[in-house]
Amino acid sequence: MGFYSGLIGLLGLLSVVSAVSGIGANWGTQSTHPLPPETVVKLLKENGIQKVKLFDADYGVLNALGKSGIEVMVGIPNDMLSSLASSVKAAERWVSKNVSTHITSNNVNIRYVAVGNEPFLETYNGSYLRTTYPALQNIQSALIKAGLSNQVKVTVPLNADVYESSSQLPSGGDFRTDIHDLMLTIVKFLSDSGSPFTVNIYPFISLYSDPNFPVEYAFFDGNASPLNDGGTYYYNMFDANYDTFVHALQKNGFGNLPIIIGEIGWPTDGDRNANIEYARRFNQGFLSHISGGKGTPMRPGPVDAYLFSLIDEDAKSIDPGNFERHWGIFTFDGIPKYALNLGTTNSGTLIPARNVRYLERKWCVMKASAKLDDPQVAPSVSYACGLADCTSLGYGTSCGNLDAKGNISYAFNSYFQTQNQLDSACKFPNLSTITKTDPSVGNCRFEIMIEPYYGGVECTRGYLQKQLGLAAILVFLGTVL
């Protein structure tokens, strides 16, 4: 698929910036035990995924993408925006190290630089309002200086909360009042530099945030009551949300600006609406919806989109919700979660990662003789979950039907696996024991971790504590035990 076009005025631009056809995927790496990058690249290629969106510029990941032909959007984290905004030299160094070098020495097909990640989220309280645009300008200047500005385009992945509708209809769309002028400045800059606007759209979040949200409207089956916008009918939230944005662009004189869907998907765990069936239904529905190149009522033509996400990440922040670690169409070890036809392979099914190496088949569980009222239970479980991942526990989750002992065993095993099955990681006082009998029950999978890959992010205890949000987990555990 390419950019939204269908307009003669865009043909000249598209001859310069031609997007790879097919669906893309977001490849995040906030995992305690990430798959080796070479394994992930093979996974991408075998599944016919020709585009990836990254959230940083990890050397090992970019190196593995070399000579693969896969189109890459490389990311700049929000915490780097300030330094890049304040110094053109810093931006030039960043481009040299993370773009130019990989293109020239390793033939990495870098096509976009994503400056920040949803920096204008209202929950950030304006932290990045003054640095995003200057950073964008400096990165563009650096690309021009490096002679790459025709090949590599800048963009800013933004959440759909940067626009709104005054009438609750797509035709009432405009940019958020508090950032209206800033958005126009960025949009004009993107337009002038021949760059696309990247927006992330999440019907799941609407359902998660509003219990009264009409469930069927999140999907693409045509079962929802349509929204009538002056004779234009919307049968799903994606089309309505997307066209609200298109109206915002048109209203401000930029109706032809190319658009990329930077993130769209559905999680499989961590919330009652985050499950395998809904995720399969949404993602397959979306892929079918865009496969014909019809587009939306306001923007006919092919849709350029990246599924969120490729692989689960067990070290992501759960501040937005426990579902944050479960967006992948593959589990952490590269196993497909459900049947999904990407339209990119002859088999029409997802192909698992090859040659994945696991730790020994053993688990840490609660001793049969241990008592639930032992005063060591609560602090032990709190400690385990604080340094591991217990987001599959709780109401409506994959492990939501475990009894109290099952919850405790799950917590112990999660910590044990995160710590690479060290004997000392299953020494909860008089409470735990190591077993070689798989304690998984039904859809509740007690994981065995893959062998650690040390070429990527260092997963130190301090890093994990920072990412996992211990306080939030302690509150969460109070509802589980």
VOLONU-960619 format. One record per residue (C-alpha): residue number from 0; residue in one letter; z negated, x, y negated. Coordinates in Angstrom, 1 decimal, always signed. Example, Ala and Ser with C-alpha at 12.3 -4.5 7.8 and 13.67 -1.06 7.14 Angstrom:
REM VOLONU-960619
num  residuo  z  x  y
0  a  -7.8  +12.3  +4.5
1  s  -7.1  +13.7  +1.1
//
This chain:
REM VOLONU-960619
num  residuo  z  x  y
0  m  +0.0  +0.0  +0.0
1  g  +0.5  +1.1  -3.6
2  f  -0.9  +0.1  -6.9
3  y  -0.6  -3.5  -8.0
4  s  +2.9  -3.4  -9.4
5  g  +5.7  -5.9  -9.2
6  l  +6.4  -5.2  -12.9
7  i  +9.4  -3.2  -14.0
8  g  +7.3  -1.4  -16.6
9  l  +5.2  +0.2  -13.9
10  l  +8.1  +1.7  -11.9
11  g  +8.2  +4.9  -13.9
12  l  +4.5  +5.4  -13.5
13  l  +4.7  +4.7  -9.8
14  s  +7.4  +7.3  -9.3
15  v  +4.7  +9.8  -10.4
16  v  +1.7  +8.3  -8.7
17  s  +2.8  +6.9  -5.4
18  a  -0.1  +5.8  -3.2
19  v  -0.1  +6.2  +0.5
20  s  +0.5  +3.0  +2.4
21  g  -2.2  +1.4  +4.5
22  i  -5.9  +0.8  +4.2
23  g  -8.3  +3.6  +3.1
24  a  -11.9  +4.2  +3.9
25  n  -15.0  +5.5  +2.1
26  w  -16.5  +8.5  +3.9
27  g  -20.1  +9.0  +2.9
28  t  -22.3  +11.8  +4.2
29  q  -25.9  +10.7  +3.5
30  s  -26.9  +11.1  +7.2
31  t  -29.6  +13.0  +8.9
32  h  -27.1  +13.9  +11.7
33  p  -23.6  +13.7  +10.3
34  l  -20.6  +14.1  +12.6
35  p  -18.8  +17.4  +12.1
36  p  -16.1  +17.0  +9.4
37  e  -13.4  +18.1  +11.9
38  t  -14.5  +15.2  +14.2
39  v  -14.3  +12.7  +11.4
40  v  -10.8  +13.9  +10.3
41  k  -9.6  +13.4  +13.9
42  l  -11.2  +10.0  +13.9
43  l  -9.3  +9.1  +10.7
44  k  -6.0  +10.4  +12.0
45  e  -6.3  +8.7  +15.4
46  n  -7.0  +5.4  +13.6
47  g  -4.2  +5.8  +11.2
48  i  -6.4  +5.8  +8.1
49  q  -4.4  +7.8  +5.6
50  k  -6.7  +7.6  +2.6
51  v  -10.3  +8.6  +2.1
52  k  -12.7  +8.2  -0.8
53  l  -15.5  +10.8  -1.1
54  f  -18.7  +10.6  -3.1
55  d  -18.9  +14.3  -3.8
56  a  -16.9  +17.5  -3.3
57  d  -18.5  +18.9  -0.1
58  y  -16.7  +22.1  +0.8
59  g  -16.9  +21.5  +4.6
60  v  -15.5  +18.0  +4.3
61  l  -12.6  +19.0  +2.0
62  n  -11.9  +22.1  +4.1
63  a  -11.6  +19.8  +7.2
64  l  -9.1  +17.6  +5.3
65  g  -6.9  +20.5  +4.6
66  k  -3.3  +20.2  +6.0
67  s  -4.2  +16.7  +7.4
68  g  -1.9  +14.9  +5.0
69  i  -4.7  +12.4  +4.3
70  e  -4.9  +11.4  +0.7
71  v  -8.2  +12.2  -0.9
72  m  -10.2  +10.7  -3.8
73  v  -12.9  +13.3  -4.5
74  g  -16.1  +12.2  -6.2
75  i  -18.4  +13.5  -8.9
76  p  -22.0  +12.2  -8.5
77  n  -23.7  +10.5  -11.5
78  d  -26.2  +13.3  -11.9
79  m  -23.4  +15.7  -12.8
80  l  -22.0  +13.6  -15.6
81  s  -24.2  +15.0  -18.3
82  s  -23.3  +18.6  -17.7
83  l  -19.6  +17.8  -17.4
84  a  -19.8  +15.7  -20.6
85  s  -21.3  +18.4  -22.6
86  s  -19.1  +21.2  -21.7
87  v  -15.3  +21.5  -21.2
88  k  -15.9  +24.9  -19.5
89  a  -18.1  +23.2  -17.0
90  a  -15.4  +20.6  -16.3
91  e  -12.8  +23.4  -15.9
92  r  -15.1  +25.3  -13.4
93  w  -15.6  +22.1  -11.5
94  v  -11.9  +21.3  -11.2
95  s  -11.1  +24.9  -10.3
96  k  -13.7  +25.0  -7.5
97  n  -13.3  +21.5  -6.1
98  v  -9.7  +20.6  -6.8
99  s  -7.4  +23.5  -7.6
100  t  -8.7  +25.8  -4.9
101  h  -8.5  +23.2  -2.1
102  i  -5.0  +22.1  -3.1
103  t  -3.6  +25.7  -3.4
104  s  -5.4  +27.5  -0.6
105  n  -5.8  +24.7  +2.0
106  n  -3.2  +22.1  +1.1
107  v  -5.8  +19.3  +0.7
108  n  -3.9  +16.2  -0.6
109  i  -6.3  +15.4  -3.5
110  r  -4.8  +12.6  -5.6
111  y  -7.8  +11.3  -7.5
112  v  -11.0  +12.5  -9.1
113  a  -13.7  +9.7  -9.2
114  v  -15.8  +10.5  -12.3
115  g  -19.2  +9.0  -11.4
116  n  -20.0  +6.2  -9.0
117  e  -20.7  +2.7  -10.6
118  p  -22.4  +4.4  -13.6
119  f  -22.6  +1.2  -15.6
120  l  -24.7  -0.8  -13.1
121  e  -27.2  -2.8  -15.0
122  t  -30.0  -1.5  -12.8
123  y  -29.4  +2.0  -14.3
124  n  -30.5  +0.7  -17.7
125  g  -27.8  +2.6  -19.6
126  s  -28.6  +6.0  -18.2
127  y  -24.9  +7.0  -18.0
128  l  -23.4  +5.1  -20.9
129  r  -23.1  +8.2  -23.2
130  t  -21.9  +10.7  -20.6
131  t  -19.4  +8.9  -18.4
132  y  -16.5  +8.7  -20.9
133  p  -16.9  +12.3  -22.3
134  a  -17.1  +13.6  -18.7
135  l  -13.9  +11.6  -17.9
136  q  -12.2  +13.2  -20.9
137  n  -13.3  +16.7  -20.0
138  i  -12.2  +16.4  -16.4
139  q  -8.8  +15.1  -17.5
140  s  -8.5  +18.0  -19.9
141  a  -9.4  +20.4  -17.1
142  l  -6.7  +18.9  -14.8
143  i  -4.1  +19.2  -17.6
144  k  -5.1  +22.9  -18.1
145  a  -4.8  +23.5  -14.4
146  g  -1.3  +21.9  -14.4
147  l  -2.5  +19.1  -12.0
148  s  -2.6  +16.1  -14.2
149  n  +0.6  +14.6  -12.8
150  q  -0.5  +15.1  -9.2
151  v  -4.2  +14.3  -9.6
152  k  -5.4  +11.2  -11.6
153  v  -8.9  +10.5  -13.0
154  t  -10.7  +7.2  -12.5
155  v  -14.2  +5.8  -12.7
156  p  -15.3  +3.6  -9.8
157  l  -17.1  +0.7  -11.4
158  n  -19.0  -2.2  -10.0
159  a  -17.7  -5.7  -10.6
160  d  -20.7  -6.3  -12.9
161  v  -18.8  -4.6  -15.7
162  y  -16.9  -7.9  -16.3
163  e  -18.0  -11.5  -16.3
164  s  -16.6  -15.0  -17.0
165  s  -17.7  -17.2  -19.9
166  s  -16.5  -20.3  -18.1
167  q  -17.5  -19.4  -14.4
168  l  -13.7  -19.4  -13.8
169  p  -11.4  -16.4  -13.5
170  s  -9.5  -17.4  -16.7
171  g  -12.7  -16.8  -18.6
172  g  -12.9  -13.2  -17.6
173  d  -13.8  -10.5  -20.1
174  f  -15.8  -7.2  -20.1
175  r  -19.6  -7.4  -20.2
176  t  -20.8  -7.9  -23.8
177  d  -23.1  -5.0  -23.9
178  i  -20.4  -2.5  -22.9
179  h  -17.3  -4.2  -24.1
180  d  -16.2  -1.6  -26.6
181  l  -16.9  +1.3  -24.2
182  m  -14.9  -0.4  -21.5
183  l  -11.9  -0.8  -23.8
184  t  -12.2  +2.8  -24.7
185  i  -12.1  +3.8  -21.0
186  v  -9.4  +1.3  -20.1
187  k  -7.2  +2.7  -22.9
188  f  -7.8  +6.2  -21.8
189  l  -6.9  +5.4  -18.2
190  s  -3.8  +3.6  -19.4
191  d  -2.7  +6.5  -21.6
192  s  -3.2  +9.1  -18.8
193  g  -1.3  +7.0  -16.2
194  s  -4.5  +6.5  -14.2
195  p  -5.8  +3.5  -12.2
196  f  -8.9  +1.4  -12.8
197  t  -11.2  +1.5  -9.7
198  v  -13.4  -1.5  -9.1
199  n  -15.8  -2.3  -6.2
200  i  -16.1  -5.9  -5.1
201  y  -18.8  -7.1  -2.7
202  p  -18.9  -10.8  -1.7
203  f  -21.8  -9.9  +0.6
204  i  -24.0  -8.9  -2.3
205  s  -23.4  -12.3  -3.9
206  l  -24.6  -14.0  -0.7
207  y  -27.5  -11.6  -0.4
208  s  -28.6  -12.2  -4.0
209  d  -28.1  -15.9  -4.2
210  p  -29.3  -18.1  -1.3
211  n  -27.3  -21.0  -2.7
212  f  -24.0  -19.0  -2.6
213  p  -21.5  -21.0  -0.5
214  v  -21.2  -18.9  +2.6
215  e  -17.6  -19.9  +3.5
216  y  -16.4  -18.8  +0.1
217  a  -17.2  -15.2  +1.0
218  f  -14.6  -15.2  +3.8
219  f  -10.8  -15.6  +4.1
220  d  -10.5  -18.5  +6.5
221  g  -9.7  -21.2  +3.9
222  n  -12.8  -23.2  +5.0
223  a  -14.4  -23.2  +1.5
224  s  -13.8  -25.9  -1.1
225  p  -11.3  -24.3  -3.5
226  l  -12.1  -23.4  -7.1
227  n  -9.6  -25.1  -9.5
228  d  -8.9  -22.9  -12.5
229  g  -6.4  -25.0  -14.6
230  g  -4.2  -25.7  -11.6
231  t  -4.7  -22.3  -10.0
232  y  -6.7  -22.6  -6.8
233  y  -9.0  -20.0  -5.4
234  y  -10.0  -20.2  -1.7
235  n  -12.2  -17.1  -1.5
236  m  -14.4  -15.1  -3.7
237  f  -12.4  -11.9  -3.6
238  d  -9.3  -13.4  -5.2
239  a  -11.5  -15.2  -7.8
240  n  -13.5  -12.1  -8.6
241  y  -10.4  -9.8  -8.7
242  d  -8.5  -12.2  -11.0
243  t  -11.5  -12.5  -13.3
244  f  -11.0  -8.7  -13.8
245  v  -7.2  -9.2  -14.3
246  h  -7.9  -11.8  -17.0
247  a  -10.3  -9.3  -18.7
248  l  -7.6  -6.7  -18.7
249  q  -4.9  -9.1  -20.0
250  k  -7.2  -10.5  -22.7
251  n  -7.6  -7.0  -24.1
252  g  -4.0  -6.0  -23.9
253  f  -3.9  -4.0  -20.6
254  g  -2.6  -6.5  -18.1
255  n  -0.4  -3.9  -16.4
256  l  -3.1  -1.4  -15.6
257  p  -3.0  -0.3  -12.0
258  i  -6.1  -1.3  -10.0
259  i  -7.7  +0.2  -6.9
260  i  -10.4  -1.6  -4.9
261  g  -12.7  +1.3  -4.4
262  e  -15.1  -0.4  -2.1
263  i  -15.0  -3.6  -0.1
264  g  -16.8  -4.4  +3.2
265  w  -19.6  -6.1  +5.0
266  p  -22.8  -4.5  +6.6
267  t  -23.8  -5.2  +10.1
268  d  -27.6  -4.9  +10.0
269  g  -30.7  -4.9  +7.8
270  d  -30.4  -8.5  +6.6
271  r  -29.9  -12.0  +8.2
272  n  -26.4  -12.2  +6.8
273  a  -25.6  -8.6  +7.7
274  n  -24.4  -8.9  +11.3
275  i  -21.5  -7.9  +13.6
276  e  -19.8  -11.3  +13.6
277  y  -19.8  -11.7  +9.8
278  a  -18.7  -8.1  +9.3
279  r  -15.8  -8.5  +11.8
280  r  -14.8  -11.8  +10.2
281  f  -14.9  -10.5  +6.7
282  n  -13.1  -7.2  +7.2
283  q  -10.5  -8.6  +9.6
284  g  -10.0  -11.5  +7.2
285  f  -9.6  -9.1  +4.2
286  l  -7.1  -6.9  +6.1
287  s  -5.1  -9.9  +7.1
288  h  -5.3  -11.4  +3.6
289  i  -3.7  -8.3  +2.0
290  s  -1.4  -7.2  +4.8
291  g  +1.5  -9.4  +3.6
292  g  +1.5  -7.8  +0.1
293  k  +1.1  -11.1  -1.5
294  g  -1.8  -10.1  -3.7
295  t  -3.7  -12.6  -5.8
296  p  -2.5  -15.5  -8.0
297  m  -2.8  -13.3  -11.2
298  r  -1.6  -10.0  -9.7
299  p  +1.0  -10.5  -7.0
300  g  +2.0  -7.4  -4.9
301  p  +0.4  -4.9  -2.6
302  v  -3.4  -4.2  -2.8
303  d  -4.7  -0.6  -2.8
304  a  -8.1  -0.7  -1.1
305  y  -10.8  +1.4  +0.6
306  l  -13.0  -0.2  +3.1
307  f  -16.7  +0.5  +2.7
308  s  -17.4  +2.2  +4.8
309  l  -16.2  +4.4  +7.7
310  i  -19.5  +5.5  +9.3
311  d  -23.2  +4.4  +9.0
312  e  -25.5  +6.6  +6.9
313  d  -29.1  +6.6  +7.9
314  a  -30.4  +8.6  +4.9
315  k  -29.0  +6.3  +2.1
316  s  -31.4  +4.8  -0.4
317  i  -32.6  +1.4  +0.6
318  d  -33.5  +0.4  -2.9
319  p  -30.7  -2.2  -3.0
320  g  -31.7  -3.5  +0.5
321  n  -32.1  -2.4  +4.1
322  f  -28.5  -3.2  +4.8
323  e  -27.4  -0.1  +2.8
324  r  -27.4  +2.1  +5.9
325  h  -25.2  -0.2  +8.0
326  w  -21.9  -0.6  +6.2
327  g  -19.8  +1.4  +8.7
328  i  -17.1  +0.1  +10.9
329  f  -18.3  +2.9  +13.2
330  t  -21.8  +3.7  +14.1
331  f  -23.3  +7.1  +13.1
332  d  -21.8  +8.7  +16.2
333  g  -18.3  +7.3  +15.7
334  i  -18.4  +4.3  +18.1
335  p  -16.6  +1.2  +16.9
336  k  -19.0  -1.6  +16.2
337  y  -16.6  -4.5  +16.8
338  a  -12.9  -5.3  +17.4
339  l  -11.0  -4.6  +14.2
340  n  -7.2  -4.3  +13.8
341  l  -6.4  -2.1  +10.9
342  g  -2.7  -2.6  +11.4
343  t  -2.3  +1.2  +11.7
344  t  -2.2  +1.9  +15.4
345  n  -0.1  +0.7  +18.4
346  s  -3.2  -0.5  +20.2
347  g  -4.5  -2.6  +17.3
348  t  -8.1  -1.5  +18.1
349  l  -10.4  +1.1  +16.7
350  i  -10.5  +4.4  +18.5
351  p  -13.9  +6.1  +18.9
352  a  -14.7  +9.7  +17.9
353  r  -13.9  +12.2  +20.5
354  n  -16.1  +14.9  +22.1
355  v  -19.3  +13.8  +20.4
356  r  -22.2  +15.9  +21.6
357  y  -25.6  +14.1  +22.0
358  l  -29.1  +15.3  +22.4
359  e  -30.8  +14.8  +25.8
360  r  -31.2  +11.3  +27.1
361  k  -34.9  +10.7  +26.3
362  w  -36.8  +8.5  +23.9
363  c  -40.3  +8.4  +22.3
364  v  -42.1  +5.1  +22.9
365  m  -45.5  +3.6  +22.7
366  k  -47.7  +4.3  +25.7
367  a  -48.2  +1.3  +28.0
368  s  -52.0  +2.0  +27.8
369  a  -52.1  +2.2  +24.0
370  k  -53.7  -0.7  +22.1
371  l  -52.1  -2.6  +19.3
372  d  -55.4  -2.7  +17.4
373  d  -55.8  +1.1  +17.5
374  p  -56.5  +2.2  +13.9
375  q  -53.9  +5.0  +14.2
376  v  -51.0  +2.5  +14.7
377  a  -50.4  +1.6  +11.1
378  p  -50.5  +5.1  +9.6
379  s  -48.4  +6.5  +12.5
380  v  -45.7  +3.9  +12.1
381  s  -45.7  +4.3  +8.4
382  y  -45.3  +8.1  +8.8
383  a  -42.5  +7.7  +11.3
384  c  -40.5  +5.2  +9.3
385  g  -41.1  +7.1  +6.1
386  l  -39.1  +10.0  +7.6
387  a  -36.7  +8.1  +9.7
388  d  -34.8  +4.8  +9.7
389  c  -36.5  +1.5  +10.5
390  t  -34.0  -0.8  +8.8
391  s  -32.9  -2.4  +12.0
392  l  -36.4  -4.0  +12.3
393  g  -37.3  -7.3  +10.6
394  y  -36.2  -10.9  +10.3
395  g  -32.5  -11.5  +11.2
396  t  -31.8  -7.9  +12.2
397  s  -30.4  -6.4  +15.4
398  c  -34.0  -5.5  +16.5
399  g  -35.6  -8.5  +14.9
400  n  -36.6  -10.0  +18.3
401  l  -38.8  -7.1  +19.4
402  d  -42.5  -7.7  +20.0
403  a  -45.1  -5.6  +18.2
404  k  -45.0  -2.8  +20.8
405  g  -41.2  -2.8  +20.6
406  n  -41.4  -2.4  +16.9
407  i  -43.8  +0.5  +17.2
408  s  -41.7  +2.2  +19.9
409  y  -38.6  +1.8  +17.7
410  a  -40.3  +3.5  +14.8
411  f  -41.6  +6.4  +17.0
412  n  -38.2  +6.9  +18.6
413  s  -36.4  +6.9  +15.2
414  y  -38.6  +9.7  +14.0
415  f  -38.4  +11.6  +17.3
416  q  -34.6  +11.5  +17.2
417  t  -34.4  +12.4  +13.5
418  q  -36.5  +15.5  +14.3
419  n  -34.1  +16.5  +17.1
420  q  -36.4  +15.4  +19.9
421  l  -39.0  +18.1  +19.2
422  d  -42.0  +17.6  +21.6
423  s  -44.3  +17.7  +18.5
424  a  -42.4  +14.7  +17.1
425  c  -43.8  +12.5  +19.8
426  k  -47.4  +13.4  +19.5
427  f  -48.8  +10.3  +17.7
428  p  -52.5  +10.4  +18.7
429  n  -53.0  +8.6  +22.0
430  l  -50.1  +6.3  +21.2
431  s  -46.8  +7.8  +22.2
432  t  -45.0  +9.2  +25.2
433  i  -41.6  +10.5  +26.1
434  t  -39.5  +8.5  +28.6
435  k  -36.1  +8.9  +30.2
436  t  -35.7  +5.1  +30.6
437  d  -33.6  +3.6  +27.9
438  p  -35.8  +1.1  +26.0
439  s  -32.9  -0.6  +24.3
440  v  -33.0  -4.4  +24.5
441  g  -29.9  -6.6  +24.1
442  n  -28.3  -5.8  +20.8
443  c  -31.2  -3.6  +19.8
444  r  -30.1  +0.0  +20.3
445  f  -32.7  +2.7  +20.6
446  e  -30.6  +5.6  +19.4
447  i  -30.2  +9.1  +20.9
448  m  -29.1  +11.4  +18.0
449  i  -26.1  +13.6  +18.1
450  e  -26.5  +17.4  +18.0
451  p  -27.2  +18.4  +14.5
452  y  -24.3  +19.7  +12.4
453  y  -25.6  +22.5  +10.1
454  g  -22.5  +23.0  +8.0
455  g  -23.1  +19.9  +5.8
456  v  -26.0  +18.6  +3.7
457  e  -29.4  +20.2  +4.4
458  c  -31.6  +17.4  +5.7
459  t  -35.0  +18.7  +4.8
460  r  -38.1  +16.6  +5.0
461  g  -38.4  +16.6  +1.2
462  y  -34.8  +15.4  +1.0
463  l  -35.5  +12.6  +3.5
464  q  -38.6  +11.5  +1.7
465  k  -36.7  +11.2  -1.5
466  q  -33.9  +9.3  +0.0
467  l  -35.8  +6.9  +2.2
468  g  -38.2  +5.6  -0.3
469  l  -41.5  +5.7  +1.6
470  a  -43.3  +3.2  -0.6
471  a  -40.6  +0.6  +0.0
472  i  -40.8  +1.1  +3.7
473  l  -44.6  +0.7  +3.8
474  v  -44.2  -2.7  +2.2
475  f  -41.5  -3.6  +4.6
476  l  -43.5  -2.5  +7.6
477  g  -46.3  -4.9  +6.6
478  t  -43.9  -7.8  +7.5
479  v  -42.8  -6.2  +10.8
480  l  -46.1  -5.3  +12.5
//
